[in-house]
Amino acid sequence: MILKRPLRTIILAAGEGKRMNSPLPKVLHPMLNRPLIRWVWDTALQSGSERIVIVVGHGRPLVMQEMSSTDAVFAVQWQQRGTGDAVQSAKRAVHHRYSGDILILSGDVPLLTSKTISLLKYTHERSNAVATVLTFRAPQPGSYGRIIRDRNRKIKKIVEAKDATLEELSVDEVNSGIYVFQAKWLWPELARLKPENAQGEYYLTDVVKSAVDQGLLVETVETSDPIEVEGVNTIEQLHRLEAIALERMHKRDA
């Protein structure tokens, strides 16, 4: 795969992680003796990112201290007002005149591979989409945003679970929260976001519907390995992913 456009990455790491029941910021919980944020950082590096911006919020001094040995650039989300707001807070750190692609990663998704990111980026460039979304199938979609498609199987919108109808909740293709955007298109769209939803937050997913409404192309890539995009929300999930990571490392080294 030949990638032509430059890539910069935003890692969302501002959340508190209340369900972890721990004073430690969620992204600093260790998996195989490495904080979750380090797993995501390494993947971003392997994906060829020329600049990596980490959005911090809850426990930001601790997160910044952990990553101080890297060349990370930090942006602060002062209030937890949703993913759209988090990405918008990174605009200056990414640089508002940057015209390449922006990869959005979550700081609590440790098993994503650079191979999958390369496929996402390749699909994005080849199609010249303004946005490309990584999706997966979930037999029990729970709180994940649903991927709603039109009759031609093109993505129509992403609906957050708390805003979805019963019919939409039955959809098993869901949003991983991992995207690639054209930067020059993304920034104006973020500035137009409104918190008109059940959570009263600025949803990054709303820019997908905006693109479709404008007649612009939004692409999707469906991963065949849902574990790769599973986030950590509880200590139990962390231990489960840690066991899977260890098993995969042993298979790879065998």
LOLUM-201555 format. One record per atom (N, C-alpha, C, O): residue in one letter; x, y, z. Coordinates in steps of 0.02 Angstrom, whole numbers, plus 50000, padded with zeros to 5 digits. Atoms other than C-alpha are relative to their C-alpha. Layout:
BEGIN
aXYZ ...
end
This chain:
BEGIN
m500424994050000 m500005000050000 m500445006350000 m500865007150044 i499614993850004 i500735016749947 i499585005750026 i499055007349998 l500364994449971 l500185031150055 l500345006549979 l500945007449987 k499714994050029 k500425048249978 k499915006250044 k500365010350049 r500134994049962 r499635061050093 r500294999450071 r500324993950099 p499745000349931 p500415065750261 p499454998350050 p498864999450037 l500465002149949 l499615059250419 l500205002950068 l500785002450088 r499924997949931 r499425067150591 r499464996750042 r498914995550017 t500455003949958 t498595058450736 t499795003850062 t500195007350094 i500274997449937 i497475064250878 i499804994050043 i499384990050021 i500195005249953 i497365052451027 i499565003050054 i499785007550090 l500474997449950 l495855055551137 l500134996650067 l500034990650074 a499805002949936 a496415053151317 a499795004450059 a500145004850109 a500214995149949 a495425065751419 a499504997150050 a499345000450100 g500545002649959 g494125054251496 g500214997850069 g500794996350082 e499865001749930 e493985050351680 e500004992550010 e500414989950049 g500035007249992 g493505032051664 g499714998150068 g500024994350105 k500315001149934 k492315031551813 k499904992750016 k499954990650073 r500155007049989 r491915013251788 r500624995950019 r500564990050038 m499395003549979 m493725008651823 m500054999950076 m500424995950105 n499994999649926 n493405013452006 n500725000750026 n500934997050070 s499304999049983 s495175019852020 s500175007449996 s499905010949953 p499794993050005 p496005036752055 p500465001249941 p500595007049923 l499544999450056 l497175033351910 l499615001649936 l499104998449923 p500334998950064 p496685040851741 p499974993549960 p500454989649961 k500105006450033 k496005026851633 k500584998149954 k500804992349954 v499485001750050 v497355028051499 v500674998350031 v501134996149996 l499385001749967 l498715025651630 l499984993150034 l500494990950062 h500025006749972 h498105008751689 h500454995449958 h500434995649897 p499525004150037 p499444995951643 p499704993649971 p499284990350002 m500155006450032 m499214981451522 m500674996949981 m501044999749940 l499345003150009 l500694969651524 l500565005050016 l501055005649979 n499504995449972 n501664982751623 n500115006349958 n500605009849968 r499974993750038 r501354996651496 r499345003550004 r498825000449994 p500634996449999 p500045010351515 p499634999449933 p499954999049880 l500405000650061 l498625009151390 l500205005249948 l500245003649888 i499834994650047 i499125025851313 i500634998449961 i500715000749904 r499385001950035 r500835018651269 r499864995249943 r500204995549892 w500185004650054 w500045004751167 w499745003949940 w499925002549883 v500304996050054 v499055017451067 v500535004449968 v500555005249907 w499464995850025 w500555028951050 w500444996049951 w500614998549897 d499575004150043 d501625014850978 d499674998549934 d500004998549882 t500375001450062 t500275010550851 t499995006149955 t500075005549894 a500004993850039 a500155028650796 a500685001249967 a500725003249909 l499334999350028 l502045029250772 l500114995249942 l500374997149890 q499915005150051 q502045013050673 q499595001549937 q499734999049883 s500444998350057 s500685020450561 s500275005849959 s499955007949911 g499684994750039 g501845034050500 g499775007050016 g499855011549974 s500234993349982 s501105048850592 s500605004750009 s501085003050044 e499454995249995 e502225064150574 e499945004450062 e500425007550084 r500124996449938 r501445072350727 r499444996550037 r498944994550007 i500525003249960 i500445064850870 i499805004750056 i500215006850097 v500284995549950 v499325075650977 v499594995950049 v499154992050028 i500385003549949 i498665068851141 i499545005050035 i499785009950064 v500484995749967 v497075076851206 v499924997650072 v499704992050084 v500025001849929 v497165076951396 v499465004150035 v499245009350011 g500504996549960 g495905081951528 g500044997650072 g500425000450112 h499985002849932 h495595071551683 h500704997250014 h500974993249975 g499345002549982 g497245068351771 g500555002049952 g501044998449944 r499534998150053 r498175078051638 r500735000550023 r501174998649984 p499294999849981 p499775081051741 p500324993150000 p500904992349980 l499735006849998 l499975062351764 l500104997249930 l500604994049916 v499955002550069 v499645058351581 v500585003549964 v500975000349928 m499464996250032 m500825072151523 m500684997850027 m501174997549989 q499375002449971 q502165066051643 q500194993349971 q500784992149955 e499865006650028 e502005048251578 e500275000549929 e500714996649910 m499814999450070 m502205054051398 m500545005349988 m500695006949931 s499504994650006 s503535067351433 s500644997749964 s501015001949938 s499395002650033 s504915056051364 s499914999349925 s500384997649889 t500145000450072 t504075056151193 t499995007049970 t500085012050005 d500074993450031 d503875070151067 d499265001649989 d499095005249941 a500724998550004 a501995070751096 a499875007550008 a500235011050044 v500254993249992 v501095087351078 v499344999350038 v498944994850023 f500595000749958 f499725090251207 f499495005549986 f499665011249972 a500554995250003 a498035098551194 a499544998450058 a499464992650077 v500425001049941 v496845101051340 v499265000949983 v499065005949953 q500734999350003 q494985097651339 q499785001950071 q499764997750115 w500124997449933 w494485108451487 w499364997450030 w499314996750091 q500635002849977 q492715101751498 q499834993949958 q499974993849898 q500175006050037 q492075084551450 q499345001149962 q498804999849988 r500604998250039 r490885089951312 r499934995949937 r499624998149888 g500095004450057 g491005075451192 g500614999549955 g501085003449960 t499435001550044 t492155068551058 t500135005549949 t500705006849930 g499904994550047 g491845082750937 g500385005750031 g500825008750000 d499654994849963 d492405095251067 d500724998150013 d501175002350009 a499325002449987 a493915084551109 a500455000949939 a501025003349945 v499604999250061 v494515084350929 v500105007349984 v500655009449963 q499944992850013 q494155102850908 q500545003250044 q500885007850022 s499514997149954 s495255106451059 s500724998749976 s501195001950000 a499335001750026 a496725098750964 a500195003949937 a500735002949911 k499894996650064 k496585110250814 k500665003949998 k501055003249951 r499394996050000 r497975122150863 r500624995650003 r501124997049970 a499425004449993 a499135107950912 a500154996249935 a500734994949919 v499915003350065 v498845099050746 v500275005049950 v500695003349908 h499864994250042 h499035115950659 h499435001049951 h499294996749909 h500614998850038 h497525123950578 h500135000449924 h499654999749886 r499864999650072 r498405125950409 r500234993349970 r500354992849910 y499825006750024 y498875107650397 y499464997449954 y498864997849971 s500505002050051 s498025100350243 s500034992649983 s499754990549932 g499985007150013 g498415081850254 g499424996450033 g498874999150039 d500515004049968 d497435068150340 d500104999750076 d500675000450101 i499985000449927 i497015066550525 i499704993350021 i499134991750004 l500235006349972 l496865049750611 l499785001350072 l500135004450111 i500264999449932 i495785049250768 i500034993250034 i499744988350010 l499955006149961 l496205035950897 l499755001250071 l499745006950095 s500214999649930 s495555032151071 s500564997350044 s500854992150030 g499445001949957 g496815031151212 g499884993850041 g500334991450076 d500165006049961 d495925016151289 d499874993949955 d499554989149976 v500095005650047 v495955004651135 v500704997449982 v501004999649933 p499295001850005 p497624995551152 p500204995049946 p500794994649929 l499815005550045 l497544981151026 l499935001649926 l500034997249884 l500034998050071 l497264990950865 l500694999349969 l501205001150000 t499365001050034 t498624986750738 t500125005349946 t499655008249919 s499824995350053 s499554997850616 s499774997349932 s499665001249886 k500255003050063 k499024985550479 k499295002349985 k499135004049928 t500694997850009 t497204990050506 t499985007549985 t499585009649943 i499984992950014 i497615008550510 i500245001349928 i499985005749894 s499764999350069 s498575006650346 s499434998749950 s499375002349900 l500575001550044 l497024998850266 l499505005750002 l499225007649950 l500464994349993 l495945012950334 l500255006049961 l499875009249925 k499704994350035 k497135026050267 k500014998949924 k499875003549885 y499985001750072 y497325017250099 y499305000949969 y499245003949915 t500694999350024 t495425016350077 t499815007349995 t499495009549947 h500164992949996 h495275034650126 h500325003849941 h500005007849908 e499644996650054 e496595040450000 e499754997949932 e499635002149888 r500205002750066 r496065029149857 r499335002949978 r499245004449919 s500684997650017 s494255035149865 s499945007650002 s499465010449975 n500024992849989 n494675053149909 n499405002150042 n499105007350031 a500554998549954 a493345052450045 a500205005750047 a500795006750060 v499854994949950 v493195066950166 v500064996850070 v500394999650114 a499975003649936 a492975054350307 a499964992549987 a499604990349942 t500025007350004 t493295035750328 t499964997250070 t500354999150114 v500175002549934 v492605026050475 v500174992650006 v500014988649961 l499875007149986 l493225009650549 l499404997250038 l499224999750091 t500595003049969 t491734998550591 t500134992750018 t500644989949998 f499965007249985 f491444981150662 f499304997450017 f498845001350030 r500635003249984 r490044968750694 r499994998050073 r500484995250099 a500075001649930 a489414966550871 a499344996550011 a498814999550002 p500635003649987 p488134953050915 p499585003450053 p498965003150051 q500344996149948 q487704963451068 q500285007149999 q500745008650037 p499704993450012 p488014981451012 p500025004750060 p500445009150064 g499994996049939 g487574989151180 g500015007549987 g499575010149953 s499974992750003 s488115007351192 s500375002849939 s500455008849932 y499644997750060 y489065008051026 y499535003749953 y498935002049948 g500384996650051 g488475020050892 g499874995549941 g500314991849919 r500195004450056 r487535011250751 r500165003249933 r500075009249923 i499874997850069 i488075012550569 i499374999149960 i499154993449948 i500635000150038 i486515016950470 i500175001149926 i500495006049908 r499844999850072 r486615013550283 r499365001149959 r498804999749982 d500574999050044 d485495018250137 d499884993649959 d500224988549970 r500185006050039 r484735006050011 r500574997649955 r500574991949932 n499415001950040 n486375006149913 n500594997850043 n501144996950018 r499495002249952 r487345000950069 r500535005250014 r501065003750042 k499544994649984 k488205017750079 k499825002750070 k499245002850089 i500134997549933 i488405025050253 i499585006449996 i499715010949955 k500474994449999 k487015037350292 k500135004550060 k500135010650056 k499864996449938 k487405042150471 k500234995150053 k500174989050045 i499855004049941 i488035035950638 i499555002550056 i499545008550072 v500474998049947 v486745035850777 v500244997350067 v500344991250074 e499805002249933 e487285035350958 e499434996050031 e498844997650019 a500505004649972 a486375021851057 a499455003750038 a498865001950033 k500494996449959 k485515034351173 k499535004349958 k499025006649983 d500434996150044 d484785043451023 d499664995749947 d499294998349905 a500245004550052 a484325028150919 a499284997750011 a499054997250068 t500665003149996 t482595021450878 t500084992550012 t500644989950008 l499965007249989 l482165003350914 l500264996449937 l500644991649942 e499765003050062 e482454999150730 e500755001149992 e501114996549971 e499284998650006 e484155007550732 e500414996050050 e500974994050036 l499645003849949 l484634998650892 l500104992749979 l500544989450006 s499945007050023 s484394981950801 s500594999049952 s500764993349936 v499435000450047 v485854985950684 v500614997450037 v500774999750092 d499435002949965 d487394975650725 d500685002649974 d501205000750001 e499384996750022 e488684985750626 e500085006450039 e499635010750039 v499934994449954 v489404998550745 v500655003849988 v501115001549953 n499434995550008 n490645012750755 n500554998450051 n500414997750110 s499435001449955 s492375009250827 s500265006350034 s500625005950084 g499734993749974 g492725027650860 g500685001749971 g501025006149995 i499364998950034 i494235026850744 i499855002549929 i499464999449893 y500154996750063 y494245038150591 y500635002749967 y501145003749999 v499534995650036 v495275046550457 v499605005449966 v499105004049933 f500344994350030 f494745063950402 f500485004149958 f501085004249971 q499624994750034 q495345076650275 q499985006150046 q499445008650063 a499964994649951 a495945090550389 a499645006349977 a499285009550015 k500284993750024 k495415105050279 k499244999949999 k498925005250001 w500735000549996 w493625098450280 w499774999550071 w499245002150088 l500215001449932 l493565093150462 l499915006250044 l499405006850078 w500024994449953 w493935109450552 w499385004349993 w499075005950044 p500624996050005 p492495119750480 p499384996150023 p498924999050052 e500575004049978 e491305105250513 e499954999750076 e499405000050104 l500015000249927 l491815104050695 l499745006650029 l499395006650080 a500224993449976 a491505122750716 a499245000749995 a498955004950030 r500734999550009 r489705119950658 r499604995050043 r498994995150042 l500355005049960 l489295105750778 l499565003350054 l499725008550081 k500464997749948 k487835108150897 k499834994050046 k499774988450021 p500135005549954 p487465097851054 p499264998250004 p498964998250057 e500715001550003 e485715092950997 e499894992550004 e499724989349954 n500065007249990 n485635075551071 n499854998750073 n499845003250114 a500205001949932 a485155065951227 a500535001750053 a500375002850111 q499464998849954 q486865068951305 q500185007450007 q500535009350054 g499824992950000 g486985087451265 g500745001049985 g501055005650011 e499294999850016 e488715084151192 e500125001549926 e499665001049885 y499804998950069 y489655088451033 y500274993449973 y500824991349990 y499825006650026 y489695071950939 y500435000649938 y500265004149890 l499605000450060 l491095068750816 l499634996349945 l499724997749886 t500385003850050 t489915056550731 t499545004449958 t499355002549903 d500454995750037 d488805071050678 d500315002749935 d499965004549889 v499694997450061 v490095076650550 v499924995049942 v499954997049884 v500125005050052 v489785060250456 v499355001549964 v499325001649902 k500644998450030 k487965064450428 k500045006649961 k499745007249908 s499924993650034 s488465082250381 s500324999049931 s500115002049882 a499685001450063 a489615075550246 a499524996949950 a499504998849892 v500495003350043 v488255064250176 v499485005049975 v499305004949917 d500504995050019 d487005078550177 d500275004949948 d499895007749909 q499694995650049 q488245088850076 q500164996449934 q500414999549887 g499865003950061 g488395074849947 g500734998049994 g500964996449939 l499305001850000 l490195071149997 l500094992750018 l499654989650048 l499895007149991 l490955053950005 l500264998450070 l500765001350092 v499765002949937 v491125044750171 v500094992649988 v499634989249965 e499855007050009 e491955027750164 e500004996450067 e500054999550120 t499945004149939 t491975013450289 t500474994149986 t500534991849929 v499615006250002 v493154999050325 v499774995950060 v499774998250117 e500235004449946 e492484984350425 e500554995350021 e500804991449980 t499495004649976 t493744975250532 t499694993250015 t499134992850039 s500245006849987 s493574956450545 s500194997750071 s500014992250091 d499765001749933 d494354956750719 d499755005250051 d500115009950066 p500284995049953 p493214965950843 p500425001150062 p500405006550092 i499574999249941 i494454962850984 i500495005749990 i500685009250038 e499514994850016 e495634974750896 e499765007050017 e500165011550031 v500284993349988 v494464989450924 v499615000450065 v499245005150076 e500355000049936 e493814984851096 e500345004850049 e500945004650059 g499744995349951 g494014998651224 g499974997350070 g499624992450084 v499995002049929 v494374997051409 v499565004850040 v499695010850041 n500444995949958 n492985003151522 n499994997650073 n499815001450118 t500005002749932 t493174991851674 t500654996150011 t501004994449963 i499415003949984 i494574982651764 i499934992949970 i500434990049949 e500115006750028 e493784966251706 e500174999949925 e500484995149901 q499834999550071 q493914971751524 q500755000549990 q501034997449945 l499274999250004 l495714976851553 l500354993250007 l500794991649968 h499695006549988 h496164959651622 h499874995349941 h500304991349922 r500175004250057 r495264951251476 r500455001749940 r500714997249907 l499584998050057 l496204961351344 l500734998550013 l501104996849967 e499325001749983 e497824958651437 e500154992649986 e500684991049959 a499925007250013 a497584939751426 a500034998749925 a500424994549902 i500005000950073 i497194941051240 i500655002649970 i500934999449926 a499364997250025 a498714952151209 a500574995250013 a501004994149970 l499465004749983 l499834939651298 l499974993849956 l500484991449932 e500095005950043 e499114925051199 e500235001549929 e500574997449898 r499814998250069 r499354934251034 r500755001049994 r501054999449942 m499284999250001 m501134938651078 m500354993249999 m500854992449964 h499705006849999 h501524920351116 h499924996649933 h500384993249910 k500115003050066 k500754914850950 k500455003149948 k500724999649905 r499574996550048 r501734927950855 r500724997950007 r501094997549957 d499305001749988 d503374922750936 d500144992649993 d500724990449993 a499915007350003 a503064904050919 a500334997949935 a500444991949923 
end
